[in-house]
Amino acid sequence: MIQSPRRAVTRFFVPLIDVLILLFCMFLLLPIVSKPDDGKAAKEAVETGLPTDVKVLQERLQMAEARVRSLMADRAREAERTIVPVLQVDGRDGKLFYYDKSGPKPSRVDVETQADAQVFIDRQKQTAKGQPVHFLILMPRELSGYPTGPQRKQYKDWFDQRKAAYTIDDPWAAK
């Protein structure tokens, strides 16, 4: 006949786990309570040219923050100047197209070959007159199975070969 043990295993493991947690916490606190380095860090800071005066550090911080604000403002101005031509992918067959608004009525123009893509990219860059151009490719908003993998790769290759900046807006892609 099988008998249950007289002492439970948890009576042994619970205190053991408490001791292990305590030792781990002490290990984490070692760098904080360690012996001071006798000013070695301050000497190294002086040798490397870092100021130890708080006022000087605050002035440098303010200058760095002003530079960051300036760079962010420049980036925002650049984004406002950027021209964004939009291309779309047809959900029925996966063809790339855009709307030509040069005529009295916008007309759909399919981009079927690399030559068509090059003409479109060159025309947009010429129209931009030196401003940055960033192409936006809109994928179908409904699940249709298009564009296929090879079509998607082909569209990327067209823009990569022309070194044109582009973004693919795919609502179904994993983020």
PyRosetta script that sets phi, psi and omega in degrees:
from pyrosetta import init, pose_from_sequence

init()
pose = pose_from_sequence("MIQSPRRAVTRFFVPLIDVLILLFCMFLLLPIVSKPDDGKAAKEAVETGLPTDVKVLQERLQMAEARVRSLMADRAREAERTIVPVLQVDGRDGKLFYYDKSGPKPSRVDVETQADAQVFIDRQKQTAKGQPVHFLILMPRELSGYPTGPQRKQYKDWFDQRKAAYTIDDPWAAK")
pose.set_psi(1, 137.6)
pose.set_omega(1, -177.6)
pose.set_phi(2, -87.0)
pose.set_psi(2, 131.5)
pose.set_omega(2, 178.9)
pose.set_phi(3, -113.3)
pose.set_psi(3, 146.1)
pose.set_omega(3, 177.8)
pose.set_phi(4, -73.7)
pose.set_psi(4, 149.6)
pose.set_omega(4, -179.5)
pose.set_phi(5, -64.6)
pose.set_psi(5, 152.2)
pose.set_omega(5, -177.1)
pose.set_phi(6, -74.3)
pose.set_psi(6, -32.5)
pose.set_omega(6, 179.4)
pose.set_phi(7, -116.0)
pose.set_psi(7, 139.7)
pose.set_omega(7, 179.6)
pose.set_phi(8, -77.8)
pose.set_psi(8, 146.9)
pose.set_omega(8, -179.7)
pose.set_phi(9, -67.0)
pose.set_psi(9, -31.2)
pose.set_omega(9, -178.6)
pose.set_phi(10, -64.1)
pose.set_psi(10, -25.1)
pose.set_omega(10, 177.5)
pose.set_phi(11, -63.1)
pose.set_psi(11, -26.8)
pose.set_omega(11, 179.5)
pose.set_phi(12, -89.5)
pose.set_psi(12, -41.7)
pose.set_omega(12, -172.5)
pose.set_phi(13, -77.6)
pose.set_psi(13, -33.5)
pose.set_omega(13, -177.8)
pose.set_phi(14, -61.7)
pose.set_psi(14, -49.8)
pose.set_omega(14, 176.7)
pose.set_phi(15, -64.3)
pose.set_psi(15, -33.9)
pose.set_omega(15, 179.2)
pose.set_phi(16, -64.1)
pose.set_psi(16, -42.3)
pose.set_omega(16, 178.6)
pose.set_phi(17, -65.0)
pose.set_psi(17, -39.9)
pose.set_omega(17, 177.6)
pose.set_phi(18, -60.4)
pose.set_psi(18, -43.3)
pose.set_omega(18, 179.5)
pose.set_phi(19, -65.3)
pose.set_psi(19, -40.5)
pose.set_omega(19, 178.7)
pose.set_phi(20, -64.2)
pose.set_psi(20, -40.2)
pose.set_omega(20, 177.8)
pose.set_phi(21, -63.7)
pose.set_psi(21, -42.8)
pose.set_omega(21, 178.8)
pose.set_phi(22, -61.6)
pose.set_psi(22, -43.5)
pose.set_omega(22, 178.8)
pose.set_phi(23, -64.7)
pose.set_psi(23, -39.4)
pose.set_omega(23, 178.9)
pose.set_phi(24, -64.8)
pose.set_psi(24, -41.9)
pose.set_omega(24, 178.1)
pose.set_phi(25, -63.1)
pose.set_psi(25, -39.2)
pose.set_omega(25, 177.5)
pose.set_phi(26, -63.8)
pose.set_psi(26, -39.2)
pose.set_omega(26, 177.7)
pose.set_phi(27, -61.4)
pose.set_psi(27, -39.6)
pose.set_omega(27, 179.2)
pose.set_phi(28, -68.8)
pose.set_psi(28, -28.9)
pose.set_omega(28, -178.3)
pose.set_phi(29, -86.2)
pose.set_psi(29, -8.1)
pose.set_omega(29, -177.8)
pose.set_phi(30, -54.7)
pose.set_psi(30, -45.9)
pose.set_omega(30, -179.2)
pose.set_phi(31, -63.3)
pose.set_psi(31, -27.7)
pose.set_omega(31, -177.6)
pose.set_phi(32, -76.6)
pose.set_psi(32, -40.5)
pose.set_omega(32, -175.5)
pose.set_phi(33, -96.5)
pose.set_psi(33, 9.2)
pose.set_omega(33, -179.2)
pose.set_phi(34, -69.8)
pose.set_psi(34, 165.1)
pose.set_omega(34, -177.5)
pose.set_phi(35, -64.9)
pose.set_psi(35, 139.0)
pose.set_omega(35, 178.4)
pose.set_phi(36, -62.7)
pose.set_psi(36, 156.7)
pose.set_omega(36, -174.2)
pose.set_phi(37, -91.0)
pose.set_psi(37, 17.5)
pose.set_omega(37, 176.1)
pose.set_phi(38, 58.7)
pose.set_psi(38, 36.4)
pose.set_omega(38, 175.9)
pose.set_phi(39, 77.4)
pose.set_psi(39, 14.5)
pose.set_omega(39, 179.9)
pose.set_phi(40, -64.5)
pose.set_psi(40, -36.7)
pose.set_omega(40, -179.2)
pose.set_phi(41, -65.4)
pose.set_psi(41, -40.3)
pose.set_omega(41, 179.0)
pose.set_phi(42, -65.3)
pose.set_psi(42, -40.5)
pose.set_omega(42, 178.3)
pose.set_phi(43, -64.1)
pose.set_psi(43, -40.5)
pose.set_omega(43, 178.6)
pose.set_phi(44, -65.4)
pose.set_psi(44, -37.3)
pose.set_omega(44, 178.9)
pose.set_phi(45, -63.9)
pose.set_psi(45, -39.9)
pose.set_omega(45, 179.0)
pose.set_phi(46, -67.4)
pose.set_psi(46, -40.4)
pose.set_omega(46, -179.2)
pose.set_phi(47, -66.2)
pose.set_psi(47, -34.7)
pose.set_omega(47, -178.9)
pose.set_phi(48, -86.1)
pose.set_psi(48, -4.5)
pose.set_omega(48, 176.9)
pose.set_phi(49, 91.9)
pose.set_psi(49, 8.0)
pose.set_omega(49, 177.3)
pose.set_phi(50, -82.0)
pose.set_psi(50, 130.6)
pose.set_omega(50, 179.6)
pose.set_phi(51, -73.3)
pose.set_psi(51, 148.9)
pose.set_omega(51, 177.6)
pose.set_phi(52, -104.1)
pose.set_psi(52, -9.7)
pose.set_omega(52, 179.3)
pose.set_phi(53, -76.6)
pose.set_psi(53, 132.6)
pose.set_omega(53, -176.7)
pose.set_phi(54, -65.6)
pose.set_psi(54, -38.4)
pose.set_omega(54, -178.3)
pose.set_phi(55, -64.1)
pose.set_psi(55, -41.0)
pose.set_omega(55, 179.1)
pose.set_phi(56, -64.8)
pose.set_psi(56, -41.7)
pose.set_omega(56, 178.2)
pose.set_phi(57, -63.7)
pose.set_psi(57, -39.7)
pose.set_omega(57, 178.5)
pose.set_phi(58, -65.8)
pose.set_psi(58, -38.5)
pose.set_omega(58, 177.4)
pose.set_phi(59, -63.8)
pose.set_psi(59, -43.2)
pose.set_omega(59, 178.1)
pose.set_phi(60, -63.4)
pose.set_psi(60, -38.5)
pose.set_omega(60, 178.3)
pose.set_phi(61, -63.2)
pose.set_psi(61, -44.1)
pose.set_omega(61, 178.9)
pose.set_phi(62, -63.4)
pose.set_psi(62, -40.0)
pose.set_omega(62, 178.0)
pose.set_phi(63, -64.8)
pose.set_psi(63, -40.9)
pose.set_omega(63, 179.0)
pose.set_phi(64, -65.7)
pose.set_psi(64, -40.8)
pose.set_omega(64, 178.3)
pose.set_phi(65, -64.3)
pose.set_psi(65, -40.2)
pose.set_omega(65, 178.0)
pose.set_phi(66, -63.9)
pose.set_psi(66, -38.7)
pose.set_omega(66, 178.1)
pose.set_phi(67, -65.3)
pose.set_psi(67, -40.7)
pose.set_omega(67, 177.9)
pose.set_phi(68, -62.8)
pose.set_psi(68, -44.7)
pose.set_omega(68, 178.3)
pose.set_phi(69, -60.9)
pose.set_psi(69, -40.6)
pose.set_omega(69, 178.9)
pose.set_phi(70, -63.5)
pose.set_psi(70, -44.7)
pose.set_omega(70, 179.4)
pose.set_phi(71, -64.9)
pose.set_psi(71, -37.6)
pose.set_omega(71, 178.7)
pose.set_phi(72, -67.5)
pose.set_psi(72, -37.7)
pose.set_omega(72, 177.4)
pose.set_phi(73, -65.9)
pose.set_psi(73, -41.5)
pose.set_omega(73, 176.9)
pose.set_phi(74, -61.2)
pose.set_psi(74, -41.6)
pose.set_omega(74, 179.9)
pose.set_phi(75, -65.5)
pose.set_psi(75, -38.4)
pose.set_omega(75, 178.9)
pose.set_phi(76, -66.3)
pose.set_psi(76, -40.8)
pose.set_omega(76, 177.5)
pose.set_phi(77, -63.6)
pose.set_psi(77, -39.5)
pose.set_omega(77, 178.6)
pose.set_phi(78, -63.1)
pose.set_psi(78, -41.1)
pose.set_omega(78, 179.5)
pose.set_phi(79, -65.7)
pose.set_psi(79, -34.6)
pose.set_omega(79, 178.4)
pose.set_phi(80, -69.4)
pose.set_psi(80, -31.7)
pose.set_omega(80, -179.7)
pose.set_phi(81, -80.6)
pose.set_psi(81, -17.9)
pose.set_omega(81, -175.0)
pose.set_phi(82, -67.1)
pose.set_psi(82, 133.7)
pose.set_omega(82, 176.7)
pose.set_phi(83, -95.3)
pose.set_psi(83, 132.4)
pose.set_omega(83, -174.9)
pose.set_phi(84, -121.1)
pose.set_psi(84, 91.4)
pose.set_omega(84, 172.7)
pose.set_phi(85, -73.4)
pose.set_psi(85, 141.4)
pose.set_omega(85, -175.9)
pose.set_phi(86, -110.1)
pose.set_psi(86, 129.1)
pose.set_omega(86, 171.9)
pose.set_phi(87, -114.8)
pose.set_psi(87, 152.0)
pose.set_omega(87, -179.9)
pose.set_phi(88, -126.9)
pose.set_psi(88, 156.0)
pose.set_omega(88, 175.4)
pose.set_phi(89, -109.2)
pose.set_psi(89, 125.5)
pose.set_omega(89, 179.8)
pose.set_phi(90, -70.1)
pose.set_psi(90, 128.8)
pose.set_omega(90, -178.7)
pose.set_phi(91, -73.7)
pose.set_psi(91, -13.5)
pose.set_omega(91, -179.1)
pose.set_phi(92, -86.1)
pose.set_psi(92, -34.2)
pose.set_omega(92, -177.5)
pose.set_phi(93, -136.0)
pose.set_psi(93, -3.5)
pose.set_omega(93, 177.2)
pose.set_phi(94, 81.4)
pose.set_psi(94, 10.8)
pose.set_omega(94, -179.5)
pose.set_phi(95, -76.5)
pose.set_psi(95, 145.5)
pose.set_omega(95, 177.4)
pose.set_phi(96, -88.3)
pose.set_psi(96, 134.8)
pose.set_omega(96, -179.6)
pose.set_phi(97, -150.0)
pose.set_psi(97, 165.4)
pose.set_omega(97, 173.8)
pose.set_phi(98, -144.0)
pose.set_psi(98, 166.9)
pose.set_omega(98, 178.1)
pose.set_phi(99, -103.3)
pose.set_psi(99, 122.6)
pose.set_omega(99, 178.5)
pose.set_phi(100, -87.0)
pose.set_psi(100, 115.9)
pose.set_omega(100, -176.2)
pose.set_phi(101, -101.0)
pose.set_psi(101, 14.8)
pose.set_omega(101, -177.5)
pose.set_phi(102, -76.2)
pose.set_psi(102, -24.0)
pose.set_omega(102, -179.9)
pose.set_phi(103, -88.8)
pose.set_psi(103, -176.1)
pose.set_omega(103, 179.9)
pose.set_phi(104, -66.9)
pose.set_psi(104, -29.8)
pose.set_omega(104, -179.9)
pose.set_phi(105, -128.0)
pose.set_psi(105, 131.1)
pose.set_omega(105, 179.0)
pose.set_phi(106, -58.3)
pose.set_psi(106, 133.9)
pose.set_omega(106, 179.6)
pose.set_phi(107, -122.6)
pose.set_psi(107, 146.8)
pose.set_omega(107, -179.6)
pose.set_phi(108, -79.9)
pose.set_psi(108, 132.1)
pose.set_omega(108, 178.2)
pose.set_phi(109, -123.5)
pose.set_psi(109, 120.7)
pose.set_omega(109, 178.9)
pose.set_phi(110, -82.3)
pose.set_psi(110, 141.3)
pose.set_omega(110, 174.5)
pose.set_phi(111, -107.0)
pose.set_psi(111, 98.6)
pose.set_omega(111, -171.7)
pose.set_phi(112, -101.7)
pose.set_psi(112, -23.7)
pose.set_omega(112, -176.6)
pose.set_phi(113, -130.3)
pose.set_psi(113, 170.8)
pose.set_omega(113, 177.5)
pose.set_phi(114, -64.5)
pose.set_psi(114, -35.3)
pose.set_omega(114, 178.8)
pose.set_phi(115, -63.4)
pose.set_psi(115, -41.2)
pose.set_omega(115, 176.7)
pose.set_phi(116, -60.9)
pose.set_psi(116, -41.9)
pose.set_omega(116, -179.9)
pose.set_phi(117, -64.7)
pose.set_psi(117, -41.2)
pose.set_omega(117, 179.5)
pose.set_phi(118, -63.8)
pose.set_psi(118, -41.3)
pose.set_omega(118, 178.3)
pose.set_phi(119, -62.1)
pose.set_psi(119, -44.8)
pose.set_omega(119, -179.9)
pose.set_phi(120, -62.9)
pose.set_psi(120, -46.4)
pose.set_omega(120, -178.7)
pose.set_phi(121, -63.5)
pose.set_psi(121, -45.7)
pose.set_omega(121, -179.6)
pose.set_phi(122, -64.2)
pose.set_psi(122, -39.7)
pose.set_omega(122, 179.5)
pose.set_phi(123, -64.5)
pose.set_psi(123, -41.0)
pose.set_omega(123, -179.8)
pose.set_phi(124, -67.8)
pose.set_psi(124, -39.5)
pose.set_omega(124, 178.7)
pose.set_phi(125, -67.7)
pose.set_psi(125, -35.7)
pose.set_omega(125, 178.9)
pose.set_phi(126, -69.3)
pose.set_psi(126, -40.1)
pose.set_omega(126, 178.5)
pose.set_phi(127, -65.7)
pose.set_psi(127, -31.6)
pose.set_omega(127, -177.5)
pose.set_phi(128, -69.7)
pose.set_psi(128, -22.8)
pose.set_omega(128, 177.9)
pose.set_phi(129, 53.1)
pose.set_psi(129, 53.7)
pose.set_omega(129, 175.0)
pose.set_phi(130, 91.6)
pose.set_psi(130, -13.9)
pose.set_omega(130, 177.4)
pose.set_phi(131, -75.3)
pose.set_psi(131, 153.7)
pose.set_omega(131, 178.8)
pose.set_phi(132, -67.3)
pose.set_psi(132, 141.8)
pose.set_omega(132, -180.0)
pose.set_phi(133, -119.9)
pose.set_psi(133, 131.0)
pose.set_omega(133, 177.8)
pose.set_phi(134, -131.2)
pose.set_psi(134, 114.8)
pose.set_omega(134, -176.1)
pose.set_phi(135, -82.1)
pose.set_psi(135, 140.3)
pose.set_omega(135, 178.3)
pose.set_phi(136, -116.5)
pose.set_psi(136, 121.6)
pose.set_omega(136, 178.9)
pose.set_phi(137, -106.7)
pose.set_psi(137, 115.1)
pose.set_omega(137, -179.1)
pose.set_phi(138, -93.8)
pose.set_psi(138, 122.8)
pose.set_omega(138, 176.2)
pose.set_phi(139, -81.0)
pose.set_psi(139, 162.3)
pose.set_omega(139, -180.0)
pose.set_phi(140, -59.3)
pose.set_psi(140, 144.4)
pose.set_omega(140, -178.8)
pose.set_phi(141, -85.5)
pose.set_psi(141, -12.1)
pose.set_omega(141, 176.0)
pose.set_phi(142, -111.3)
pose.set_psi(142, 149.3)
pose.set_omega(142, 178.6)
pose.set_phi(143, -71.9)
pose.set_psi(143, 117.4)
pose.set_omega(143, -177.3)
pose.set_phi(144, -134.8)
pose.set_psi(144, -10.4)
pose.set_omega(144, -176.3)
pose.set_phi(145, 89.0)
pose.set_psi(145, -1.6)
pose.set_omega(145, 177.9)
pose.set_phi(146, -115.8)
pose.set_psi(146, 147.9)
pose.set_omega(146, -2.9)
pose.set_phi(147, -75.1)
pose.set_psi(147, 153.3)
pose.set_omega(147, 177.0)
pose.set_phi(148, -74.1)
pose.set_psi(148, 169.0)
pose.set_omega(148, 179.2)
pose.set_phi(149, -56.5)
pose.set_psi(149, -48.0)
pose.set_omega(149, 178.3)
pose.set_phi(150, -63.3)
pose.set_psi(150, -36.2)
pose.set_omega(150, 178.3)
pose.set_phi(151, -64.6)
pose.set_psi(151, -44.4)
pose.set_omega(151, -179.8)
pose.set_phi(152, -60.7)
pose.set_psi(152, -44.1)
pose.set_omega(152, 179.0)
pose.set_phi(153, -63.5)
pose.set_psi(153, -40.2)
pose.set_omega(153, 179.9)
pose.set_phi(154, -62.8)
pose.set_psi(154, -43.1)
pose.set_omega(154, 179.5)
pose.set_phi(155, -63.9)
pose.set_psi(155, -41.6)
pose.set_omega(155, 177.6)
pose.set_phi(156, -62.5)
pose.set_psi(156, -42.9)
pose.set_omega(156, -179.9)
pose.set_phi(157, -61.0)
pose.set_psi(157, -40.3)
pose.set_omega(157, 179.9)
pose.set_phi(158, -57.6)
pose.set_psi(158, -43.5)
pose.set_omega(158, -177.4)
pose.set_phi(159, -80.0)
pose.set_psi(159, -34.0)
pose.set_omega(159, 178.4)
pose.set_phi(160, -66.1)
pose.set_psi(160, -38.7)
pose.set_omega(160, -179.4)
pose.set_phi(161, -66.2)
pose.set_psi(161, -32.2)
pose.set_omega(161, 178.5)
pose.set_phi(162, -89.1)
pose.set_psi(162, 1.7)
pose.set_omega(162, -178.0)
pose.set_phi(163, 52.9)
pose.set_psi(163, 43.1)
pose.set_omega(163, 179.2)
pose.set_phi(164, -98.8)
pose.set_psi(164, 134.9)
pose.set_omega(164, 178.2)
pose.set_phi(165, -73.3)
pose.set_psi(165, 134.3)
pose.set_omega(165, -179.7)
pose.set_phi(166, -150.6)
pose.set_psi(166, 158.7)
pose.set_omega(166, 174.8)
pose.set_phi(167, -133.3)
pose.set_psi(167, 137.7)
pose.set_omega(167, 176.6)
pose.set_phi(168, -103.6)
pose.set_psi(168, 119.1)
pose.set_omega(168, 179.5)
pose.set_phi(169, -97.4)
pose.set_psi(169, 100.4)
pose.set_omega(169, -177.8)
pose.set_phi(170, -117.8)
pose.set_psi(170, 107.6)
pose.set_omega(170, -177.9)
pose.set_phi(171, -69.3)
pose.set_psi(171, -15.1)
pose.set_omega(171, -176.2)
pose.set_phi(172, -101.5)
pose.set_psi(172, -3.1)
pose.set_omega(172, -179.9)
pose.set_phi(173, -74.8)
pose.set_psi(173, 148.2)
pose.set_omega(173, 177.7)
pose.set_phi(174, -70.0)
pose.set_psi(174, 129.6)
pose.set_omega(174, -177.4)
pose.set_phi(175, -89.7)
pose.dump_pdb("model.pdb")
